[in-house]
Amino acid sequence: AIIFQSISIIVLEIGCVAAVTSDGDLDIDVAQLHSNDAASVANDGCETEIIEDPVQLSIFAHRFMGIAEQMGRTLARTAISVNIKE
């Protein structure tokens, strides 16, 4: 699940449970992975391959690129040095 708030976005993994407390905080319970999960650890201690969702990967890649671009514009706008402004 993806939880959108005014100041943040929270992604809950499969098996996690979130609840809003009386103070308005978000309480997240993280469940232990089962042996048949994609990110679980095998009996011999080796990790199995993690399967990524291409749609989520693309969404987060674009979000992170947007954040980096905003940081660059803010740095250029607030910089005192002429070298950084260019």
Contacts in CASP RR format, 6 or more apart in sequence:
PFRMAT RR
TARGET T0000
AUTHOR 0000-0000-0000
METHOD contacts of the structure
MODEL  1
AIIFQSISIIVLEIGCVAAVTSDGDLDIDVAQLHSNDAASVANDGCETEI
IEDPVQLSIFAHRFMGIAEQMGRTLARTAISVNIKE
1 11 0 8 1.000
1 12 0 8 1.000
1 18 0 8 1.000
2 9 0 8 1.000
2 10 0 8 1.000
2 11 0 8 1.000
2 12 0 8 1.000
3 9 0 8 1.000
3 10 0 8 1.000
3 11 0 8 1.000
3 12 0 8 1.000
3 18 0 8 1.000
3 26 0 8 1.000
10 18 0 8 1.000
10 26 0 8 1.000
10 28 0 8 1.000
12 18 0 8 1.000
12 28 0 8 1.000
13 30 0 8 1.000
14 37 0 8 1.000
15 31 0 8 1.000
16 28 0 8 1.000
16 29 0 8 1.000
16 30 0 8 1.000
16 31 0 8 1.000
17 28 0 8 1.000
17 29 0 8 1.000
17 31 0 8 1.000
18 26 0 8 1.000
18 27 0 8 1.000
18 28 0 8 1.000
18 29 0 8 1.000
19 26 0 8 1.000
19 27 0 8 1.000
19 29 0 8 1.000
20 26 0 8 1.000
20 27 0 8 1.000
21 27 0 8 1.000
33 39 0 8 1.000
33 40 0 8 1.000
33 41 0 8 1.000
34 40 0 8 1.000
35 42 0 8 1.000
35 43 0 8 1.000
38 48 0 8 1.000
38 49 0 8 1.000
38 50 0 8 1.000
38 51 0 8 1.000
39 47 0 8 1.000
39 48 0 8 1.000
39 50 0 8 1.000
40 48 0 8 1.000
41 47 0 8 1.000
41 48 0 8 1.000
42 48 0 8 1.000
75 84 0 8 1.000
76 84 0 8 1.000
76 85 0 8 1.000
79 85 0 8 1.000
END
